[in-house]
Amino acid sequence: MNTVINRLAVILSWWAFVHVVLIIIGIADEMNSALPISTSEVGRFIRDYAALYQHEMIYYGFSPALWVVLYLVTGRLAVLPWRR
């Protein structure tokens, strides 16, 4: 059971890390665009990804909340998933 929890923790920590990277890329793309609607393919992908989360609080709070839950369950801080 412990190995299942560890593997799930690794998968979820990678998901949270990729989520933060996508948020940073989306913010950088919006800052570089003069238009209110993103016109690049990256911007469209990030906008579609953000549309999966119905509320901004869920979108921006997903990774920190997941890191806190993983810390409470596993006892280690998994912000950078490749470090154990």
Secondary structure, DSSP 8 states (H G I E B T S, - for coil): -HHHHHHHHHHHHHHHHHHHHHHHHHHHHHHH-SSSS--SHHHHHHHHHHHTSSSHHHHHHHHHHHHHHHHHHHSS--SSTT--
